[in-house]
Amino acid sequence: MNSSFNPLNSYVLGIQKQIQCTAAAAYVIQDDRVVNEWYSGRHSESGFSRKVGAASQFNVASVRKTYLAFAISLLVEKGLLQRIDDEISDYLHTPPEGLTGVSIRHCLTHTHGLESDEGKLIRAFLPGRDWAYNNVGVALLTEMVENVTGKSLAELMIDEVFEPMGLKETGWRTKYQEPLIYNYYEVEDNWVGPNNSPAGDQSNLFVSARELAAWGNMHLNQGKIRGKQVFPKSVFNRITSQQTPAALPSHLPRHGFIWWLQSETSLNQIGHYAPSGAFQVLGITGCACLVIPEYRAVAVRMYNALSNPDGYDYLQDIKQFGNQVIEALQGS
């Protein structure tokens, strides 16, 4: 592999030690070629556990939401969803109270203004007027997909994407398998549980570093896989174009379909070295996928973080990761 990526790998290793992960990986694709592939550690604290390698599957936490985003854009393409400015309640069989004025767009961009309080939805702000990151909108979107298609999100993704792409190391897992980095579920009140649903509605999506990079590369290539246009470009144009409501104050984050877009905002989570057009997704376990169209590149990092120790600044870390990626690409 290219030695220009050694500082990037060293940085990922340093953060692994700081946040006390047993496992880590860094994987970079440029111009459809793997230019960096690096693994560190074991699947658990046990010295007898499996070493991290190419087939190791990490729980990617909120990275899973980009698979939901893809499904929704595909349903728009097929005409099963008419407009993302439609109220989401139009697509729910029994919508809960409090959804008036909340559109699909609002849920895709974390601008819906809803919070959950003991199972009931409450309104924290008017839709499209502010931004708050939580899972309420994601749950509504997941329910919408199942109502519209008659399939769970997981079933839809298996049929439409995983099998056509030949993805064997990506899926919502409910039982331990040897390739899974599964130590989360030994910890009470873990970040990513529960993991008992195969439907795609929980944080139990496991993905290998190489298949998460392939996922990002499919977005980079706008649906073209190994030179063949498998999905329409328009599906990805929607996903990676700014969809945040125009009325949102300028200091708040900008999103496509869930993906974070590079922007000059105080809450932006992409390193400032990354050029305009870059987009990224993150997970609480430390996993991230950064797509950089200007460099024709995708960079993935994987961790199995269970907590953030004192003195660790997640926002500073993820920005520095992106900056390290850009420096490595420039050096190569």
C-alpha positions, -999 to +999 in steps of 0.1 A: +000+000+000+010+036-005+032+049+023+015+083+021-013+068+041+009+058+070+002+090+090-035+084+085-032+048+099-011+061+127-037+086+136-065+060+135-044+038+158-038+067+182-075+074+185-081+036+190-059+037+220-073+069+233-110+057+232-099+022+243-113+002+214-102-033+209-106-031+171-100-006+143-097-004+106-089+022+079-098+017+042-094+041+013-105+037-023-094+061-050-103+059-087-120+025-079-088+011-066-079+002-030-050+025-020-050+018+017-062-011+038-052-013+075-065-033+105-056-033+142-065-053+173-089-081+181-127-085+183-128-083+221-105-078+251-097-115+252-063-123+239-078-154+223-104-135+203-103-132+165-078-107+150-094-079+131-091-085+094-107-079+060-138-100+068-144-085+103-178-068+106-183-038+128-215-024+142-217+008+123-245+024+145-260+055+128-241+048+095-271+025+090-293+055+083-277+060+049-291+027+038-325+040+048-318+072+028-310+051-003-342+031+001-362+063+002-345+079-028-352+046-047-389+047-038-390+083-051-374+071-083-400+043-086-429+067-080-439+050-048-432+083-029-445+114-048-426+143-032-403+146-002-422+177+008-453+155+014-463+152+050-449+119+063-483+111+079-497+106+044-476+074+042-482+060+077-512+037+084-517+050+119-497+082+123-491+094+159-505+127+170-483+157+165-471+151+129-490+180+113-466+199+090-438+174+093-426+163+059-404+136+046-377+162+040-378+174+076-372+138+088-343+133+063-326+165+075-332+163+113-354+195+111-387+178+120-387+193+155-400+162+172-388+145+204-400+114+222-412+117+257-423+084+273-434+070+240-453+101+229-441+127+204-437+162+215-428+193+194-396+211+204-397+235+175-416+242+143-407+219+114-379+234+092-370+262+117-342+245+137-321+214+138-317+186+163-302+152+159-323+123+172-338+091+160-375+101+159-375+110+123-355+079+114-381+057+131-409+074+111-390+070+078-384+033+085-420+027+092-429+046+060-407+024+039-424-007+052-459+007+047-451+018+011-434-014+000-448-041+022-413-051+030-391-043+060-361-020+053-338-050+056-358-071+032-359-042+007-322-036+009-314-073+006-335-076-026-326-043-042-290-038-032-271-064-011-278-093-034-273-074-067-240-059-053-229-092-039-226-078-004-220-107+020-205-088+049-233-063+053-266-070+072-287-066+103-275-093+126-295-108+155-272-136+165-235-139+171-214-151+142-176-154+142-169-125+118-189-100+140-172-077+164-199-084+190-185-073+223-211-045+227-238-069+238-219-080+268-222-045+283-253-035+301-269-003+285-246-006+255-248+022+229-261+001+200-286-023+214-310-039+212-302-064+184-332-087+183-349-074+151-340-085+116-362-058+101-336-029+098-353-008+125-325-012+151-289-003+154-276-038+146-262-033+111-228-049+108-205-041+079-169-048+070-146-019+063-143-030+026-180-032+021-187+001+038-161+016+014-179-001-015-211+015-003-195+049-003-179+042-037-213+034-052-225+069-040-193+084-055-199+067-088-236+076-087-249+040-090-222+027-113-206-006-101-176-022-118-183+000-149-220-009-151-248+016-143-268-005-118-289+023-102-301+055-118-278+085-113-309+105-101-311+083-070-277+096-059-282+132-070-311+134-046-291+118-018-261+140-021-277+173-030-286+198-002-321+189+010-321+210+042-350+235+042-340+269+029-354+287+060-330+269+083-306+294+100-272+295+082-251+283+112-269+249+113-257+218+095-266+210+059-278+175+048-287+156+017-307+125+024-293+120+059-256+123+048-238+154+062-227+178+035-195+198+036-205+233+047-192+264+065-213+259+096-202+258+133-217+224+138-202+209+106-185+175+112-163+173+081-127+185+082-121+219+066-094+204+043-122+185+025-134+204-005-169+214-014-190+185-025-177+161+001-202+142+022-199+120+053-218+097+077-209+089+113-218+063+139-215+065+177-192+035+177-166+056+159-173+043+124-173+069+095-175+070+057-162+101+040-168+105+002-147+131-016-158+135-052-131+160-061-105+134-053-125+105-066-120+089-032-138+072-003-123+069+032-136+046+059-126+042+095-140+016+119-140+013+157-159-006+183-161+022+208-183+018+239-178+052+255-159+084+252-132+089+279-126+122+296-106+146+275-117+131+242-133+155+217-153+136+192-160+166+169-123+175+168-114+139+162-137+133+132-127+166+116-090+157+120-097+123+105-110+140+074-081+164+072-056+134+075-074+117+047-070+148+024-033+151+033-028+115+025-046+118-009-025+149-017+007+130-008-002+100-029 
